[in-house]
Amino acid sequence: MPDDQTATPKEELPWQWAEEKWRGIVDKVRAGRSLRPAQWKNGAKACVALSFDSDHESSTLRHGQNSPGKLSQGEYGSRVGVPRILRLLDQHGIKASFFVPAVVAMLHPDEQRAVVEQGHEVGIHGWIHEFNSTLPPADERDLQMRAADVLEKITGVRPVGIRTPSWDFSPQTLAISREMGLIYDSSLMADDEPYEIVEDGEPTGMVELPVEWIRDDAVYFNMDRMSALRPYTPPSAVLEIFKSEFDEAYRESGLFLLTMHPHFIGHRSRMAMLDQLIQHIRSHDDVWFATHAEVAEYCLENAG
């Protein structure tokens, strides 16, 4: 090898990392103090926050695909799913949160206006349901900020919270959300109850409303005919899981947060299941149904 050439250093493997490196990775975004209040609004024993991720056509578009068949599956969410969901929520007098990619909002602006007009919340859910953790930091920031602008322009209400697409989180995501002045995130999984997010060891004042795959309809109802992914769990089995999750949250006087997708939950048998779940919840005394924004604001004001 010529004298002026040097070997490229090999990248260290995780087991070779210095403690400073792996601690820095772990401590970048962590769970801080619990924000669960001593009691919920108006003395309620438990809080229920229902949410719907209106991915619609963006689930196909984000992969760069153009299949009319796949796009039609997403279109079902807007054409059939959301109207059914809004009717059911109105029937029970419940407010919920809808997390909407900007591209979906532009494809279906009247849908977003109807959601807000009926008293529900619209939150940020990326631009085109992109995998934000794979983006250059400047691109992630640009898309997240533009997404908020689009939602505000269409609905007339500035979003105060975010659920990242696919619950994907980069080292920059939290800093971008803080720069935007958002009061909450709902993409992380460090607890069952609301908590304050800590970044690089410092409390941020930002609320995390934790999600979990066990409380997400997609893992039970999603399928891909081109792969071996064919769960199609019976709605009755999903109802059993969701009811148990709520029952334990109620026993612990905690938060029951559920994530659903209009193009999955919006089908007849699954809407019947959701109706049964809501009836089960409402059979319990002292339950507060709230949007994610309402939960975050209440926790910030009343955390123990």
VOPAGU-2260 file (C-alpha; in pm, 1 decimal, decimal comma):
REM VOPAGU-2260
SITE   aa  ch    i         X         Y         Z
SITE  MET   A    0       0,0       0,0       0,0
SITE  PRO   A    1     144,3     344,3     -87,6
SITE  ASP   A    2     261,1     555,8     207,9
SITE  ASP   A    3      -1,3     827,3     148,3
SITE  GLN   A    4    -294,1     587,1     185,5
SITE  THR   A    5    -445,0     485,1     517,4
SITE  ALA   A    6    -690,5     209,8     595,2
SITE  THR   A    7   -1049,0     318,0     656,3
SITE  PRO   A    8   -1127,7     262,2    1024,8
SITE  LYS   A    9   -1388,9      -1,9    1087,4
SITE  GLU   A   10   -1714,4     105,4    1249,1
SITE  GLU   A   11   -1736,1      -8,1    1608,0
SITE  LEU   A   12   -1986,6    -279,2    1687,8
SITE  PRO   A   13   -2225,9    -222,2    1978,9
SITE  TRP   A   14   -2032,2    -451,3    2211,0
SITE  GLN   A   15   -1725,5    -237,7    2144,3
SITE  TRP   A   16   -1892,7      92,3    2231,7
SITE  ALA   A   17   -1763,4     300,0    2518,7
SITE  GLU   A   18   -2008,4     357,7    2804,1
SITE  GLU   A   19   -2038,6     723,8    2705,1
SITE  LYS   A   20   -2172,3     624,1    2363,3
SITE  TRP   A   21   -2437,1     375,4    2469,7
SITE  ARG   A   22   -2549,3     592,6    2759,3
SITE  GLY   A   23   -2582,6     886,8    2522,0
SITE  ILE   A   24   -2805,2     682,3    2291,4
SITE  VAL   A   25   -3025,4     559,9    2575,4
SITE  ASP   A   26   -3051,1     901,1    2745,7
SITE  LYS   A   27   -3140,3    1098,9    2431,1
SITE  VAL   A   28   -3516,3    1063,3    2488,8
SITE  ARG   A   29   -3640,0     912,5    2814,7
SITE  ALA   A   30   -3944,0     903,0    3038,6
SITE  GLY   A   31   -3939,5    1155,4    3320,8
SITE  ARG   A   32   -4181,6    1222,2    3604,3
SITE  SER   A   33   -4527,9    1074,2    3591,2
SITE  LEU   A   34   -4796,3    1320,5    3491,8
SITE  ARG   A   35   -5089,9    1107,4    3599,5
SITE  PRO   A   36   -5312,8    1333,2    3810,8
SITE  ALA   A   37   -5440,2    1233,5    4153,4
SITE  GLN   A   38   -5784,2    1227,0    3996,5
SITE  TRP   A   39   -5917,9    1289,2    3651,3
SITE  LYS   A   40   -6142,6    1573,6    3542,3
SITE  ASN   A   41   -6459,2    1621,3    3748,8
SITE  GLY   A   42   -6346,5    1346,7    3985,6
SITE  ALA   A   43   -6349,5    1074,5    3719,1
SITE  LYS   A   44   -6183,9     749,2    3818,9
SITE  ALA   A   45   -6032,9     677,5    3476,3
SITE  CYS   A   46   -5964,8     853,7    3147,5
SITE  VAL   A   47   -6035,7     716,5    2799,0
SITE  ALA   A   48   -5864,3     870,0    2495,7
SITE  LEU   A   49   -5978,1     721,7    2165,7
SITE  SER   A   50   -5769,6     804,2    1858,8
SITE  PHE   A   51   -5789,8     736,8    1487,7
SITE  ASP   A   52   -5490,4     755,5    1253,7
SITE  SER   A   53   -5643,2     861,4     920,4
SITE  ASP   A   54   -5366,0     719,7     702,9
SITE  HIS   A   55   -5595,9     653,1     404,8
SITE  GLU   A   56   -5402,8     661,0      73,3
SITE  SER   A   57   -5075,7     765,4     237,7
SITE  SER   A   58   -5012,0     406,2     348,9
SITE  THR   A   59   -4955,5     326,9     -18,9
SITE  LEU   A   60   -4806,2     654,7    -137,0
SITE  ARG   A   61   -4526,5     657,4     121,4
SITE  HIS   A   62   -4377,7     345,8     -37,7
SITE  GLY   A   63   -4375,7     514,8    -379,8
SITE  GLN   A   64   -4646,3     276,4    -500,2
SITE  ASN   A   65   -4933,5     358,3    -735,3
SITE  SER   A   66   -5154,1      47,0    -723,7
SITE  PRO   A   67   -5521,7     147,7    -760,3
SITE  GLY   A   68   -5610,1    -163,5    -560,0
SITE  LYS   A   69   -5396,1     -64,8    -262,9
SITE  LEU   A   70   -5505,0     298,3    -290,4
SITE  SER   A   71   -5869,1     193,0    -284,1
SITE  GLN   A   72   -5814,3      15,4      47,5
SITE  GLY   A   73   -5696,6     347,1     190,6
SITE  GLU   A   74   -5979,0     537,8      22,7
SITE  TYR   A   75   -6222,6     316,6     213,9
SITE  GLY   A   76   -6104,4     490,1     530,2
SITE  SER   A   77   -6231,1     824,9     405,8
SITE  ARG   A   78   -6530,5     712,7     202,2
SITE  VAL   A   79   -6675,1     471,6     460,7
SITE  GLY   A   80   -6462,8     447,3     775,6
SITE  VAL   A   81   -6452,7     806,4     899,7
SITE  PRO   A   82   -6824,8     873,6     841,3
SITE  ARG   A   83   -6910,5     557,7    1037,7
SITE  ILE   A   84   -6672,0     656,2    1314,8
SITE  LEU   A   85   -6813,9    1008,3    1339,3
SITE  ARG   A   86   -7168,6     872,4    1356,8
SITE  LEU   A   87   -7073,2     630,0    1635,2
SITE  LEU   A   88   -6890,2     896,2    1835,4
SITE  ASP   A   89   -7186,1    1132,1    1798,0
SITE  GLN   A   90   -7423,6     857,3    1905,5
SITE  HIS   A   91   -7229,4     812,5    2229,3
SITE  GLY   A   92   -7147,8    1180,9    2279,1
SITE  ILE   A   93   -6772,2    1115,1    2274,8
SITE  LYS   A   94   -6488,2    1335,2    2153,8
SITE  ALA   A   95   -6176,1    1177,6    2001,8
SITE  SER   A   96   -5848,5    1265,1    1830,0
SITE  PHE   A   97   -5768,8    1212,8    1462,2
SITE  PHE   A   98   -5405,0    1210,9    1349,2
SITE  VAL   A   99   -5386,2    1304,3     982,1
SITE  PRO   A  100   -5095,8    1312,8     733,5
SITE  ALA   A  101   -5088,5    1641,8     542,5
SITE  VAL   A  102   -5131,2    1468,6     206,0
SITE  VAL   A  103   -5445,6    1296,8     336,7
SITE  ALA   A  104   -5579,1    1630,4     461,4
SITE  MET   A  105   -5526,2    1780,7     115,7
SITE  LEU   A  106   -5696,5    1483,6     -51,9
SITE  HIS   A  107   -5992,2    1497,8     188,7
SITE  PRO   A  108   -6021,4    1854,3     326,5
SITE  ASP   A  109   -6395,7    1835,4     392,1
SITE  GLU   A  110   -6338,4    1529,4     608,1
SITE  GLN   A  111   -6098,6    1719,4     834,2
SITE  ARG   A  112   -6334,3    2015,3     857,8
SITE  ALA   A  113   -6618,0    1782,2     958,5
SITE  VAL   A  114   -6399,7    1623,1    1225,8
SITE  VAL   A  115   -6319,3    1961,3    1380,9
SITE  GLU   A  116   -6673,9    2094,9    1342,6
SITE  GLN   A  117   -6798,3    1798,5    1546,9
SITE  GLY   A  118   -6563,1    1889,1    1830,6
SITE  HIS   A  119   -6284,5    1639,6    1769,2
SITE  GLU   A  120   -5912,6    1708,7    1754,6
SITE  VAL   A  121   -5688,9    1689,3    1446,8
SITE  GLY   A  122   -5322,0    1625,2    1522,2
SITE  ILE   A  123   -5001,3    1600,1    1318,4
SITE  HIS   A  124   -4919,8    1264,6    1159,3
SITE  GLY   A  125   -4640,4    1348,9     917,3
SITE  TRP   A  126   -4653,4    1468,4     559,1
SITE  ILE   A  127   -4714,8    1150,8     358,3
SITE  HIS   A  128   -4683,2     900,4     644,0
SITE  GLU   A  129   -4309,4     899,4     573,9
SITE  PHE   A  130   -4053,4     699,6     770,6
SITE  ASN   A  131   -3929,3    1013,8     939,3
SITE  SER   A  132   -3636,0     851,6    1120,9
SITE  THR   A  133   -3473,0     772,8     785,4
SITE  LEU   A  134   -3480,0    1136,6     668,2
SITE  PRO   A  135   -3203,5    1396,7     686,6
SITE  PRO   A  136   -3277,9    1619,5     988,7
SITE  ALA   A  137   -3354,2    1925,2     774,0
SITE  ASP   A  138   -3607,6    1730,2     568,0
SITE  GLU   A  139   -3778,6    1586,4     874,7
SITE  ARG   A  140   -3808,8    1935,0    1023,3
SITE  ASP   A  141   -3942,5    2085,0     700,3
SITE  LEU   A  142   -4206,7    1814,9     653,1
SITE  GLN   A  143   -4326,3    1824,8    1013,0
SITE  MET   A  144   -4362,8    2202,6    1009,1
SITE  ARG   A  145   -4531,7    2208,3     669,1
SITE  ALA   A  146   -4771,0    1937,3     785,4
SITE  ALA   A  147   -4882,0    2153,5    1077,2
SITE  ASP   A  148   -4933,0    2449,5     843,3
SITE  VAL   A  149   -5149,5    2241,7     608,8
SITE  LEU   A  150   -5369,1    2112,1     891,3
SITE  GLU   A  151   -5416,3    2463,2    1028,4
SITE  LYS   A  152   -5501,0    2603,8     686,0
SITE  ILE   A  153   -5762,2    2334,7     619,5
SITE  THR   A  154   -5923,1    2308,1     964,6
SITE  GLY   A  155   -5866,1    2658,5    1098,1
SITE  VAL   A  156   -5709,7    2512,7    1413,6
SITE  ARG   A  157   -5336,2    2492,1    1483,4
SITE  PRO   A  158   -5240,3    2138,4    1599,6
SITE  VAL   A  159   -5094,7    2112,8    1950,1
SITE  GLY   A  160   -4982,8    1749,9    1937,6
SITE  ILE   A  161   -4817,4    1492,7    1716,8
SITE  ARG   A  162   -4823,9    1121,9    1656,3
SITE  THR   A  163   -4532,8    1037,7    1432,6
SITE  PRO   A  164   -4599,2     808,8    1133,6
SITE  SER   A  165   -4560,2     445,2    1240,5
SITE  TRP   A  166   -4455,7     579,0    1583,5
SITE  ASP   A  167   -4114,3     635,1    1423,3
SITE  PHE   A  168   -3884,3     862,3    1623,3
SITE  SER   A  169   -3547,5    1001,0    1518,1
SITE  PRO   A  170   -3291,7    1169,7    1746,3
SITE  GLN   A  171   -3424,1    1500,6    1607,4
SITE  THR   A  172   -3799,3    1444,4    1633,3
SITE  LEU   A  173   -3841,8    1570,7    1987,9
SITE  ALA   A  174   -3633,6    1883,1    1925,5
SITE  ILE   A  175   -3850,2    1965,4    1622,5
SITE  SER   A  176   -4171,1    1918,5    1822,1
SITE  ARG   A  177   -4037,1    2137,8    2100,7
SITE  GLU   A  178   -3934,8    2407,4    1852,8
SITE  MET   A  179   -4290,6    2405,4    1721,5
SITE  GLY   A  180   -4429,7    2455,4    2071,0
SITE  LEU   A  181   -4633,0    2132,9    2072,4
SITE  ILE   A  182   -4763,5    2036,0    2414,7
SITE  TYR   A  183   -4769,0    1659,5    2364,2
SITE  ASP   A  184   -4644,0    1362,6    2167,4
SITE  SER   A  185   -4819,5    1026,8    2135,8
SITE  SER   A  186   -4562,8     795,8    1977,0
SITE  LEU   A  187   -4355,5     646,7    2260,6
SITE  MET   A  188   -4411,3     347,0    2487,2
SITE  ALA   A  189   -4227,3     387,9    2819,1
SITE  ASP   A  190   -4538,3     374,3    3042,2
SITE  ASP   A  191   -4912,3     315,3    3054,3
SITE  GLU   A  192   -4970,5     660,7    3201,3
SITE  PRO   A  193   -4884,7    1013,4    3082,8
SITE  TYR   A  194   -4533,2    1126,5    3161,1
SITE  GLU   A  195   -4301,1    1418,3    3099,6
SITE  ILE   A  196   -4046,6    1360,5    2824,4
SITE  VAL   A  197   -3682,0    1408,3    2917,6
SITE  GLU   A  198   -3425,0    1497,8    2650,6
SITE  ASP   A  199   -3052,5    1458,5    2720,6
SITE  GLY   A  200   -3130,3    1440,0    3091,1
SITE  GLU   A  201   -3335,9    1760,6    3100,3
SITE  PRO   A  202   -3715,5    1776,4    3157,7
SITE  THR   A  203   -3888,9    1925,4    2854,6
SITE  GLY   A  204   -4232,1    2018,9    2989,8
SITE  MET   A  205   -4379,7    1815,8    2703,2
SITE  VAL   A  206   -4635,3    1544,5    2773,9
SITE  GLU   A  207   -4608,0    1191,9    2639,5
SITE  LEU   A  208   -4939,3    1008,2    2596,8
SITE  PRO   A  209   -4802,4     656,1    2552,3
SITE  VAL   A  210   -4911,2     418,3    2280,1
SITE  GLU   A  211   -4860,4      41,7    2257,5
SITE  TRP   A  212   -4910,7    -214,7    1982,1
SITE  ILE   A  213   -5139,2    -421,0    2204,8
SITE  ARG   A  214   -5380,0    -123,4    2200,3
SITE  ASP   A  215   -5361,3     -71,4    1821,9
SITE  ASP   A  216   -5611,5    -225,6    1581,0
SITE  ALA   A  217   -5356,6    -258,1    1297,2
SITE  VAL   A  218   -5168,7    -549,4    1453,9
SITE  TYR   A  219   -5490,1    -750,5    1465,8
SITE  PHE   A  220   -5660,4    -646,4    1141,5
SITE  ASN   A  221   -5384,0    -564,0     893,7
SITE  MET   A  222   -5288,7    -800,8     614,0
SITE  ASP   A  223   -5073,5    -811,4     302,6
SITE  ARG   A  224   -5172,5   -1055,6      31,0
SITE  MET   A  225   -4820,6   -1048,4    -112,9
SITE  SER   A  226   -4664,8   -1176,0     207,9
SITE  ALA   A  227   -4741,0   -1412,8     490,3
SITE  LEU   A  228   -4901,3   -1133,3     692,5
SITE  ARG   A  229   -5259,6   -1250,6     733,6
SITE  PRO   A  230   -5368,9   -1204,8    1095,1
SITE  TYR   A  231   -5734,7   -1103,6    1053,5
SITE  THR   A  232   -5800,7   -1161,9    1422,7
SITE  PRO   A  233   -6172,7   -1206,2    1495,3
SITE  PRO   A  234   -6327,8    -886,1    1630,5
SITE  SER   A  235   -6450,0   -1080,9    1933,0
SITE  ALA   A  236   -6091,8   -1163,3    2029,8
SITE  VAL   A  237   -5982,9    -802,5    1985,0
SITE  LEU   A  238   -6278,4    -690,0    2194,8
SITE  GLU   A  239   -6164,1    -922,4    2472,3
SITE  ILE   A  240   -5814,0    -771,9    2467,0
SITE  PHE   A  241   -5931,6    -410,9    2455,9
SITE  LYS   A  242   -6187,7    -469,0    2732,0
SITE  SER   A  243   -5920,4    -623,9    2954,1
SITE  GLU   A  244   -5687,9    -330,8    2888,7
SITE  PHE   A  245   -5961,8     -87,9    2986,4
SITE  ASP   A  246   -6068,7    -288,0    3291,2
SITE  GLU   A  247   -5716,1    -281,6    3432,2
SITE  ALA   A  248   -5675,6      89,2    3354,4
SITE  TYR   A  249   -6002,8     151,3    3540,0
SITE  ARG   A  250   -5890,2     -59,6    3835,7
SITE  GLU   A  251   -5568,1     143,3    3853,0
SITE  SER   A  252   -5751,6     476,9    3802,3
SITE  GLY   A  253   -5538,9     531,5    3493,6
SITE  LEU   A  254   -5544,0     615,3    3125,1
SITE  PHE   A  255   -5683,8     390,2    2853,6
SITE  LEU   A  256   -5552,4     515,4    2517,9
SITE  LEU   A  257   -5657,1     329,8    2203,8
SITE  THR   A  258   -5517,2     371,6    1851,0
SITE  MET   A  259   -5733,4     279,6    1551,3
SITE  HIS   A  260   -5728,1     329,9    1174,3
SITE  PRO   A  261   -6043,7     413,3     975,8
SITE  HIS   A  262   -5955,3     175,6     690,2
SITE  PHE   A  263   -5925,0    -110,8     942,5
SITE  ILE   A  264   -6174,7     -38,7    1220,8
SITE  GLY   A  265   -6430,0     109,9     979,4
SITE  HIS   A  266   -6558,9    -226,8     852,1
SITE  ARG   A  267   -6898,4    -344,4     972,0
SITE  SER   A  268   -6799,9    -624,4    1206,8
SITE  ARG   A  269   -6524,3    -413,6    1361,0
SITE  MET   A  270   -6745,3    -110,0    1410,0
SITE  ALA   A  271   -6988,8    -337,8    1591,3
SITE  MET   A  272   -6697,8    -441,6    1811,8
SITE  LEU   A  273   -6603,0     -78,5    1879,9
SITE  ASP   A  274   -6963,4      -1,7    1970,0
SITE  GLN   A  275   -6961,2    -291,2    2218,8
SITE  LEU   A  276   -6633,6    -168,0    2365,8
SITE  ILE   A  277   -6770,6     182,5    2417,7
SITE  GLN   A  278   -7086,4      41,3    2576,0
SITE  HIS   A  279   -6869,0    -166,7    2809,9
SITE  ILE   A  280   -6665,1     138,7    2907,7
SITE  ARG   A  281   -6973,6     350,9    2961,4
SITE  SER   A  282   -7120,5      84,4    3191,0
SITE  HIS   A  283   -6856,2     194,5    3443,4
SITE  ASP   A  284   -6910,8     496,3    3664,2
SITE  ASP   A  285   -6687,0     804,3    3652,4
SITE  VAL   A  286   -6509,2     769,4    3317,4
SITE  TRP   A  287   -6382,0    1079,7    3137,3
SITE  PHE   A  288   -6368,8    1054,4    2757,4
SITE  ALA   A  289   -6128,5    1317,2    2625,2
SITE  THR   A  290   -5923,7    1420,7    2325,7
SITE  HIS   A  291   -5548,3    1380,5    2350,7
SITE  ALA   A  292   -5508,2    1758,7    2372,3
SITE  GLU   A  293   -5751,8    1773,2    2664,2
SITE  VAL   A  294   -5567,7    1494,4    2845,3
SITE  ALA   A  295   -5228,9    1660,6    2794,7
SITE  GLU   A  296   -5352,2    2000,5    2910,6
SITE  TYR   A  297   -5519,9    1850,6    3218,6
SITE  CYS   A  298   -5208,7    1653,5    3312,2
SITE  LEU   A  299   -4986,6    1960,2    3281,6
SITE  GLU   A  300   -5217,3    2153,3    3513,6
SITE  ASN   A  301   -5295,7    1877,6    3765,8
SITE  ALA   A  302   -5006,4    1631,6    3782,8
SITE  GLY   A  303   -4928,4    1518,3    4136,0
